[in-house]
Amino acid sequence: MHLVAFGLNHQTAPLEVREKLAFSAEALPEALGRLLDSHAAQEAAIISTCNRTEIYCSCPDPLRAIAWLAQYHDLTPEQVAPYLYRMDASEAARHAFRVTSGLDSMVLGETQILGQFKDAVRIAQEAGALGPQLNALFQRAFSVAKEVRSKTAVGANSVSMSAAAVKLAEQIFPSIGELNILFIGAGEMIELVATHFAARQPALIAVANRTLERGRALAERFGGQALSLSDLSDVLPRFDVVITSTASQLPLVGKGMVERAIKARRHRPMFMLDMAVPRDIEPEVGQLADVFLYTVDDLASVVEVGREARQVAATEAESIIVARVAEFSQWLKQREIVPLIRALRDEGERMRRHVLEAAKKQLERGEPVEKVLEALSIQLTNKLMHAPTQALSARTGVDSDALVQAVARVYHLHPES
């Protein structure tokens, strides 16, 4: 089995491609089950966020696992191949360590990805999709992330995605305190963004969510009101800022809905930020006058603040990761030899039992103990030495010298002396 990782992220694929290969959190257990049932992988975990979809797996043939990913999303391998990266064991470990440490994020040094990674691993664990290889990989990844955070300043002065959302809105409106803000969704990302907006004390905060009770719980934290998704069309004209992040597979806000809202607002500008993958707002909405529509990819320029200073710390973090990758690669090599060691010990045990049974029979016949022990030692020695002696006697070809050196090293022999 090969330990591999493959996927795509904000650096290799545009949003319109990433949303086609995204997995919702609710779909992950079922998707993992289908992946294992297809026998394309023996162990697997799927990481799917707004910026990346990645699969870490132990599999017989990586191309089969990639084909499964494409097929699951009703695509062909050829359609996704231009955007995918694929890494074998050591590179997969390095990538996982960099991702959990925030070195591969749009926001260098951000911490949210670590929580998302841990959630994905927990889901894979609960789905019975993890085995010894991935368990070891992920536990080391979390340990590396902790080491990087504690020994470097890679996360210092970083501008989070949620803080960047506020900065982007402030480029359109002079004062957040005069705005009505609508959050669509009630997940972790919305909670983080709402916290930053609430600190600016806007005129009104509202949360629209599929589950009204969850939306109300979040809204009450910020002194806001809860709305039903079914009321979106009616209430949209009231809001100056609309921020969405749901797990919906289809857009919740269409061009026609926003057109009517802008008309009702007498063409007062509306700031819309779609942080969902797949998108919650139809891309065509961005073509409307008086609408400023942004996606997660548009936040890139805002989050560049302070990146240069964090890049110096990232160099220190990379050196930590190099050392930890070497340790993990060594662990994998040791695991690869375990079956051979087990088979060798089993063969030695078989020989031991065979000569012991022969010795017991000799003792039962009344033969002297000294004679039986002597015969036992000779017979056991002959059996243990037979295979290496035969291999040395029959050696031919280009591997002959290597075999001689291997036997000498194993048995600590120095024939030249």
Summary of the structure (lengths in Angstrom):
residues: 417
radius of gyration: 30.7
end to end distance: 43.6
largest distance: 112.5
contacts: 1340
relative contact order: 0.10
helix: 59%
strand: 13%
